[in-house]
Amino acid sequence: MVRRVAQNLSGNELEQVLERIPPKERSDLWATIARESFTEAQLADSRRKLGVSVDSMERILAGSPWFAGPIARSRHTLHA
């Protein structure tokens, strides 16, 4: 959504919008998204955090036949 809105703004208009977004960390994140300027380190950290979340969900869901109810007999996973 941020990128879609930013595509329709000039650089100056985007800066004006970003100045109105508190806190500074949030406006910096929006600027990164709008400009599609994520660093490899940011992408790697996001992938790591996603992996931690998926592993946590796997552990929580492992104790029950959550996928397709009690009919599901095989092991299902959230990992690709």
Chimera marker file (.cmm) of the C-alpha trace (Angstrom):
<marker_set name="trace">
<marker id="1" x="0.000" y="0.000" z="0.000" r="1" g="1" b="0" radius="0.5"/>
<marker id="2" x="2.777" y="2.447" z="0.924" r="1" g="1" b="0" radius="0.5"/>
<marker id="3" x="4.618" y="1.804" z="-2.326" r="1" g="1" b="0" radius="0.5"/>
<marker id="4" x="1.436" y="2.215" z="-4.374" r="1" g="1" b="0" radius="0.5"/>
<marker id="5" x="0.683" y="5.591" z="-2.782" r="1" g="1" b="0" radius="0.5"/>
<marker id="6" x="4.317" y="6.710" z="-3.085" r="1" g="1" b="0" radius="0.5"/>
<marker id="7" x="4.407" y="5.933" z="-6.820" r="1" g="1" b="0" radius="0.5"/>
<marker id="8" x="1.898" y="8.734" z="-7.397" r="1" g="1" b="0" radius="0.5"/>
<marker id="9" x="3.887" y="11.349" z="-5.463" r="1" g="1" b="0" radius="0.5"/>
<marker id="10" x="6.809" y="13.488" z="-6.515" r="1" g="1" b="0" radius="0.5"/>
<marker id="11" x="9.946" y="13.299" z="-4.380" r="1" g="1" b="0" radius="0.5"/>
<marker id="12" x="9.008" y="16.530" z="-2.616" r="1" g="1" b="0" radius="0.5"/>
<marker id="13" x="5.418" y="15.388" z="-1.995" r="1" g="1" b="0" radius="0.5"/>
<marker id="14" x="6.682" y="12.100" z="-0.576" r="1" g="1" b="0" radius="0.5"/>
<marker id="15" x="9.007" y="13.949" z="1.802" r="1" g="1" b="0" radius="0.5"/>
<marker id="16" x="6.101" y="16.106" z="3.008" r="1" g="1" b="0" radius="0.5"/>
<marker id="17" x="3.988" y="13.027" z="3.689" r="1" g="1" b="0" radius="0.5"/>
<marker id="18" x="6.840" y="11.262" z="5.493" r="1" g="1" b="0" radius="0.5"/>
<marker id="19" x="7.450" y="14.285" z="7.737" r="1" g="1" b="0" radius="0.5"/>
<marker id="20" x="3.909" y="13.905" z="9.126" r="1" g="1" b="0" radius="0.5"/>
<marker id="21" x="4.366" y="10.250" z="10.155" r="1" g="1" b="0" radius="0.5"/>
<marker id="22" x="5.424" y="9.798" z="13.790" r="1" g="1" b="0" radius="0.5"/>
<marker id="23" x="7.595" y="8.329" z="15.210" r="1" g="1" b="0" radius="0.5"/>
<marker id="24" x="10.784" y="8.866" z="13.176" r="1" g="1" b="0" radius="0.5"/>
<marker id="25" x="11.434" y="5.114" z="12.995" r="1" g="1" b="0" radius="0.5"/>
<marker id="26" x="8.043" y="4.596" z="11.334" r="1" g="1" b="0" radius="0.5"/>
<marker id="27" x="8.567" y="7.373" z="8.770" r="1" g="1" b="0" radius="0.5"/>
<marker id="28" x="12.055" y="5.975" z="8.014" r="1" g="1" b="0" radius="0.5"/>
<marker id="29" x="10.529" y="2.547" z="7.399" r="1" g="1" b="0" radius="0.5"/>
<marker id="30" x="7.866" y="4.027" z="5.121" r="1" g="1" b="0" radius="0.5"/>
<marker id="31" x="10.600" y="5.870" z="3.201" r="1" g="1" b="0" radius="0.5"/>
<marker id="32" x="12.505" y="2.618" z="2.725" r="1" g="1" b="0" radius="0.5"/>
<marker id="33" x="9.367" y="0.836" z="1.488" r="1" g="1" b="0" radius="0.5"/>
<marker id="34" x="8.376" y="3.700" z="-0.798" r="1" g="1" b="0" radius="0.5"/>
<marker id="35" x="11.817" y="3.836" z="-2.377" r="1" g="1" b="0" radius="0.5"/>
<marker id="36" x="12.278" y="0.047" z="-2.454" r="1" g="1" b="0" radius="0.5"/>
<marker id="37" x="15.676" y="0.558" z="-0.868" r="1" g="1" b="0" radius="0.5"/>
<marker id="38" x="15.995" y="-2.327" z="1.597" r="1" g="1" b="0" radius="0.5"/>
<marker id="39" x="19.575" y="-3.404" z="2.201" r="1" g="1" b="0" radius="0.5"/>
<marker id="40" x="20.646" y="-7.044" z="2.046" r="1" g="1" b="0" radius="0.5"/>
<marker id="41" x="21.149" y="-6.922" z="5.827" r="1" g="1" b="0" radius="0.5"/>
<marker id="42" x="17.549" y="-5.716" z="6.342" r="1" g="1" b="0" radius="0.5"/>
<marker id="43" x="16.210" y="-8.429" z="4.043" r="1" g="1" b="0" radius="0.5"/>
<marker id="44" x="18.299" y="-11.102" z="5.774" r="1" g="1" b="0" radius="0.5"/>
<marker id="45" x="17.069" y="-9.953" z="9.193" r="1" g="1" b="0" radius="0.5"/>
<marker id="46" x="13.448" y="-10.018" z="8.009" r="1" g="1" b="0" radius="0.5"/>
<marker id="47" x="13.902" y="-13.549" z="6.637" r="1" g="1" b="0" radius="0.5"/>
<marker id="48" x="15.456" y="-14.640" z="9.940" r="1" g="1" b="0" radius="0.5"/>
<marker id="49" x="12.540" y="-13.163" z="11.927" r="1" g="1" b="0" radius="0.5"/>
<marker id="50" x="10.051" y="-14.854" z="9.621" r="1" g="1" b="0" radius="0.5"/>
<marker id="51" x="11.845" y="-18.172" z="10.112" r="1" g="1" b="0" radius="0.5"/>
<marker id="52" x="11.670" y="-17.767" z="13.899" r="1" g="1" b="0" radius="0.5"/>
<marker id="53" x="7.923" y="-17.071" z="13.653" r="1" g="1" b="0" radius="0.5"/>
<marker id="54" x="7.298" y="-20.076" z="11.399" r="1" g="1" b="0" radius="0.5"/>
<marker id="55" x="9.310" y="-22.337" z="13.708" r="1" g="1" b="0" radius="0.5"/>
<marker id="56" x="7.270" y="-21.088" z="16.672" r="1" g="1" b="0" radius="0.5"/>
<marker id="57" x="3.972" y="-21.763" z="14.875" r="1" g="1" b="0" radius="0.5"/>
<marker id="58" x="5.215" y="-25.231" z="13.881" r="1" g="1" b="0" radius="0.5"/>
<marker id="59" x="5.961" y="-26.063" z="17.523" r="1" g="1" b="0" radius="0.5"/>
<marker id="60" x="2.575" y="-24.786" z="18.692" r="1" g="1" b="0" radius="0.5"/>
<marker id="61" x="0.649" y="-26.612" z="15.972" r="1" g="1" b="0" radius="0.5"/>
<marker id="62" x="2.632" y="-29.857" z="16.202" r="1" g="1" b="0" radius="0.5"/>
<marker id="63" x="0.503" y="-31.145" z="19.086" r="1" g="1" b="0" radius="0.5"/>
<marker id="64" x="-2.782" y="-31.329" z="17.203" r="1" g="1" b="0" radius="0.5"/>
<marker id="65" x="-4.236" y="-32.242" z="13.789" r="1" g="1" b="0" radius="0.5"/>
<marker id="66" x="-4.673" y="-28.570" z="12.905" r="1" g="1" b="0" radius="0.5"/>
<marker id="67" x="-4.528" y="-28.942" z="9.146" r="1" g="1" b="0" radius="0.5"/>
<marker id="68" x="-7.835" y="-30.201" z="7.687" r="1" g="1" b="0" radius="0.5"/>
<marker id="69" x="-9.021" y="-31.297" z="11.112" r="1" g="1" b="0" radius="0.5"/>
<marker id="70" x="-8.868" y="-34.899" z="12.325" r="1" g="1" b="0" radius="0.5"/>
<marker id="71" x="-8.892" y="-36.221" z="8.742" r="1" g="1" b="0" radius="0.5"/>
<marker id="72" x="-5.302" y="-35.147" z="8.196" r="1" g="1" b="0" radius="0.5"/>
<marker id="73" x="-2.957" y="-38.025" z="9.034" r="1" g="1" b="0" radius="0.5"/>
<marker id="74" x="0.310" y="-36.944" z="7.435" r="1" g="1" b="0" radius="0.5"/>
<marker id="75" x="2.683" y="-34.354" z="8.840" r="1" g="1" b="0" radius="0.5"/>
<marker id="76" x="2.022" y="-30.902" z="7.417" r="1" g="1" b="0" radius="0.5"/>
<marker id="77" x="4.424" y="-28.007" z="7.617" r="1" g="1" b="0" radius="0.5"/>
<marker id="78" x="4.431" y="-24.248" z="7.129" r="1" g="1" b="0" radius="0.5"/>
<marker id="79" x="7.945" y="-24.373" z="5.675" r="1" g="1" b="0" radius="0.5"/>
<marker id="80" x="8.326" y="-24.118" z="1.913" r="1" g="1" b="0" radius="0.5"/>
<link id1="1" id2="2" r="1" g="1" b="0" radius="0.2"/>
<link id1="2" id2="3" r="1" g="1" b="0" radius="0.2"/>
<link id1="3" id2="4" r="1" g="1" b="0" radius="0.2"/>
<link id1="4" id2="5" r="1" g="1" b="0" radius="0.2"/>
<link id1="5" id2="6" r="1" g="1" b="0" radius="0.2"/>
<link id1="6" id2="7" r="1" g="1" b="0" radius="0.2"/>
<link id1="7" id2="8" r="1" g="1" b="0" radius="0.2"/>
<link id1="8" id2="9" r="1" g="1" b="0" radius="0.2"/>
<link id1="9" id2="10" r="1" g="1" b="0" radius="0.2"/>
<link id1="10" id2="11" r="1" g="1" b="0" radius="0.2"/>
<link id1="11" id2="12" r="1" g="1" b="0" radius="0.2"/>
<link id1="12" id2="13" r="1" g="1" b="0" radius="0.2"/>
<link id1="13" id2="14" r="1" g="1" b="0" radius="0.2"/>
<link id1="14" id2="15" r="1" g="1" b="0" radius="0.2"/>
<link id1="15" id2="16" r="1" g="1" b="0" radius="0.2"/>
<link id1="16" id2="17" r="1" g="1" b="0" radius="0.2"/>
<link id1="17" id2="18" r="1" g="1" b="0" radius="0.2"/>
<link id1="18" id2="19" r="1" g="1" b="0" radius="0.2"/>
<link id1="19" id2="20" r="1" g="1" b="0" radius="0.2"/>
<link id1="20" id2="21" r="1" g="1" b="0" radius="0.2"/>
<link id1="21" id2="22" r="1" g="1" b="0" radius="0.2"/>
<link id1="22" id2="23" r="1" g="1" b="0" radius="0.2"/>
<link id1="23" id2="24" r="1" g="1" b="0" radius="0.2"/>
<link id1="24" id2="25" r="1" g="1" b="0" radius="0.2"/>
<link id1="25" id2="26" r="1" g="1" b="0" radius="0.2"/>
<link id1="26" id2="27" r="1" g="1" b="0" radius="0.2"/>
<link id1="27" id2="28" r="1" g="1" b="0" radius="0.2"/>
<link id1="28" id2="29" r="1" g="1" b="0" radius="0.2"/>
<link id1="29" id2="30" r="1" g="1" b="0" radius="0.2"/>
<link id1="30" id2="31" r="1" g="1" b="0" radius="0.2"/>
<link id1="31" id2="32" r="1" g="1" b="0" radius="0.2"/>
<link id1="32" id2="33" r="1" g="1" b="0" radius="0.2"/>
<link id1="33" id2="34" r="1" g="1" b="0" radius="0.2"/>
<link id1="34" id2="35" r="1" g="1" b="0" radius="0.2"/>
<link id1="35" id2="36" r="1" g="1" b="0" radius="0.2"/>
<link id1="36" id2="37" r="1" g="1" b="0" radius="0.2"/>
<link id1="37" id2="38" r="1" g="1" b="0" radius="0.2"/>
<link id1="38" id2="39" r="1" g="1" b="0" radius="0.2"/>
<link id1="39" id2="40" r="1" g="1" b="0" radius="0.2"/>
<link id1="40" id2="41" r="1" g="1" b="0" radius="0.2"/>
<link id1="41" id2="42" r="1" g="1" b="0" radius="0.2"/>
<link id1="42" id2="43" r="1" g="1" b="0" radius="0.2"/>
<link id1="43" id2="44" r="1" g="1" b="0" radius="0.2"/>
<link id1="44" id2="45" r="1" g="1" b="0" radius="0.2"/>
<link id1="45" id2="46" r="1" g="1" b="0" radius="0.2"/>
<link id1="46" id2="47" r="1" g="1" b="0" radius="0.2"/>
<link id1="47" id2="48" r="1" g="1" b="0" radius="0.2"/>
<link id1="48" id2="49" r="1" g="1" b="0" radius="0.2"/>
<link id1="49" id2="50" r="1" g="1" b="0" radius="0.2"/>
<link id1="50" id2="51" r="1" g="1" b="0" radius="0.2"/>
<link id1="51" id2="52" r="1" g="1" b="0" radius="0.2"/>
<link id1="52" id2="53" r="1" g="1" b="0" radius="0.2"/>
<link id1="53" id2="54" r="1" g="1" b="0" radius="0.2"/>
<link id1="54" id2="55" r="1" g="1" b="0" radius="0.2"/>
<link id1="55" id2="56" r="1" g="1" b="0" radius="0.2"/>
<link id1="56" id2="57" r="1" g="1" b="0" radius="0.2"/>
<link id1="57" id2="58" r="1" g="1" b="0" radius="0.2"/>
<link id1="58" id2="59" r="1" g="1" b="0" radius="0.2"/>
<link id1="59" id2="60" r="1" g="1" b="0" radius="0.2"/>
<link id1="60" id2="61" r="1" g="1" b="0" radius="0.2"/>
<link id1="61" id2="62" r="1" g="1" b="0" radius="0.2"/>
<link id1="62" id2="63" r="1" g="1" b="0" radius="0.2"/>
<link id1="63" id2="64" r="1" g="1" b="0" radius="0.2"/>
<link id1="64" id2="65" r="1" g="1" b="0" radius="0.2"/>
<link id1="65" id2="66" r="1" g="1" b="0" radius="0.2"/>
<link id1="66" id2="67" r="1" g="1" b="0" radius="0.2"/>
<link id1="67" id2="68" r="1" g="1" b="0" radius="0.2"/>
<link id1="68" id2="69" r="1" g="1" b="0" radius="0.2"/>
<link id1="69" id2="70" r="1" g="1" b="0" radius="0.2"/>
<link id1="70" id2="71" r="1" g="1" b="0" radius="0.2"/>
<link id1="71" id2="72" r="1" g="1" b="0" radius="0.2"/>
<link id1="72" id2="73" r="1" g="1" b="0" radius="0.2"/>
<link id1="73" id2="74" r="1" g="1" b="0" radius="0.2"/>
<link id1="74" id2="75" r="1" g="1" b="0" radius="0.2"/>
<link id1="75" id2="76" r="1" g="1" b="0" radius="0.2"/>
<link id1="76" id2="77" r="1" g="1" b="0" radius="0.2"/>
<link id1="77" id2="78" r="1" g="1" b="0" radius="0.2"/>
<link id1="78" id2="79" r="1" g="1" b="0" radius="0.2"/>
<link id1="79" id2="80" r="1" g="1" b="0" radius="0.2"/>
</marker_set>
